Amino acid sequence: MNDFVFQSPTRFVFGRGYADRIGGEVAALGAKRALLVYGGGSVVRTGLLARVTASLDAAGVGYVELGGVRPNPEVGIVRKGIELARHEHVDLVLAVGGGSVIDTSKAIAFGTSYQGDVWDFFMRKATIGACLPIACVLTIPAAGSEASGSCVISNDELDLKKGVNGDVFRPRVAVLDPEVTFTLPQYQTAAGAVDIICHICERFFSGAGAVPVTDNIACGIIRAVIDAATTVTATPDDYDARATIMWSGTLAHNDLCGCGRASAPTKRAGGWESHGLEHEISAHRPEVTHGAGLAVILPAWMRYVWRADRERFLAFAKGVFDVEPVDQTDEATQDAITYAIDELQRFFVSLGMPRTLADLDLAPAEVDGWLQTLRQNKGERFGELRPLTMEDARAIYLSAF
Ligand SMILES: NC(=O)c1ccc[n+]([C@@H]2O[C@H](COP(=O)([O-])OP(=O)(O)OC[C@H]3O[C@@H](n4cnc5c(N)ncnc54)[C@H](O)[C@@H]3O)[C@@H](O)[C@H]2O)c1
């Protein structure tokens, strides 16, 4: 087990109807006036926003609203939020939404006390210092931003999407109310489940070898998500299944599943190959939902690299699907591993996720464009379990059509 530092300082307030508790939670942090950040309208439609504002009113916490955060949020709305936060003297940023809204709130929170432009942090021209406290009410389990120390923002003018990492902007409190996700469309539920599983796999398939405690946690969460997502596909208002997915999304990305696997305590575990490959697809084709792209790319990446670390893939096959080779031969090993990869893909497809990139209306002619920006973002080689060249990346993309 490698050395690690694990910090998950968020207070998780998890339960049925708990969205109504946000006011009390925010007041307990000493906040008097919050910047209330939300997205495109599902929180208005479902009545969640009204519940949150009623809860703030009841707790005596003032607020000013900033709506309209888009998926893959842009720095423009972050700058607008920073101006608003300063002008209105808010002392906390409250996100009501998914990863895009929470990441926007994080950037506003660390940008407000900085005198320069917030984009400086993303260009590594400035180091994050003071940060307003962040609270959130999660609406979609997927990105894991409610507990993560990462924040990703796009800059349309520069055609860039950049991330920063830090513990200072992990949310102080996250209200997780599974009932809020009853209204989530099946496609978004499924894409979220894929993203959650992929966050775990990116860490599981690091080059660190076996870390039994972390490996068991990782495989256990994946098994739970497979069961729960299957249940929710048939019964969208199954509380326990929704609750399982929601908590899994948090644990998948708060670094618990990376403990002991990172090459250095300051690093995140894993090579993040599938996220790197998928990122280029949804950057070029924003209509592709991140989780749907991952549903195709993760199995394609697995099929391409498994020979580089048979032991890791056998651990995955056994830990998630109870599959072991019938004997020690190469053929039996290959059968067990490919069965597990096929099972994972069958599960994704059973949720309504695409099997191929063609199912997402993508064409092989687009691959060159993805590779061009992949090279800009990652250099000539990236990844950990088996570092990928641009030719490897091309082969993986093409294998997925
Ligand atoms: N920082 C980033 O760049 C970042 C972070 C997370 C996600 N993303 C990207 O943004 C996309 C959207 O992810 P997101 O996490 O922000 O989700 P989101 O909040 O945009 O939700 C996705 C869709 O589901 C609907 N929805 C969400 N919660 C709902 C609920 N409880 N009931 C009914 N409908 C609900 C939304 O209206 C929306 O149509 C992803 O595909 C991903 O690619 C980007």
The ligand as a Gaussian input file, in Angstrom:
#p B3LYP/6-31G(d) Opt

LIG

0 1
 N      -17.265000      21.184000     -14.431000
 C      -17.627000      20.582000     -15.523000
 O      -17.207000      20.877000     -16.639000
 C      -18.635000      19.519000     -15.399000
 C      -18.965000      18.959000     -14.167000
 C      -19.944000      17.972000     -14.128000
 C      -20.559000      17.597000     -15.284000
 N      -20.190000      18.169000     -16.471000
 C      -20.851000      17.848000     -17.729000
 O      -22.110000      18.438000     -17.703000
 C      -23.100000      17.491000     -18.070000
 C      -24.197000      17.654000     -17.060000
 O      -23.770000      17.215000     -15.793000
 P      -24.282000      17.831000     -14.437000
 O      -23.784000      16.959000     -13.346000
 O      -23.954000      19.265000     -14.337000
 O      -25.848000      17.623000     -14.562000
 P      -27.024000      18.642000     -14.882000
 O      -27.355000      19.375000     -13.635000
 O      -26.729000      19.427000     -16.107000
 O      -28.200000      17.590000     -15.150000
 C      -28.290000      16.855000     -16.348000
 C      -29.742000      16.868000     -16.829000
 O      -30.583000      16.242000     -15.872000
 C      -31.584000      17.147000     -15.414000
 N      -31.694000      16.952000     -13.961000
 C      -30.696000      17.022000     -13.044000
 N      -31.143000      16.717000     -11.832000
 C      -32.464000      16.451000     -11.968000
 C      -33.470000      16.031000     -11.064000
 N      -33.183000      15.807000      -9.775000
 N      -34.714000      15.834000     -11.542000
 C      -34.990000      16.038000     -12.862000
 N      -34.070000      16.395000     -13.778000
 C      -32.833000      16.603000     -13.330000
 C      -31.082000      18.531000     -15.764000
 O      -32.138000      19.423000     -15.996000
 C      -30.308000      18.253000     -17.043000
 O      -31.161000      18.196000     -18.150000
 C      -22.450000      16.119000     -18.065000
 O      -22.735000      15.424000     -19.238000
 C      -20.980000      16.413000     -18.005000
 O      -20.395000      16.233000     -19.284000
 C      -19.259000      19.120000     -16.534000

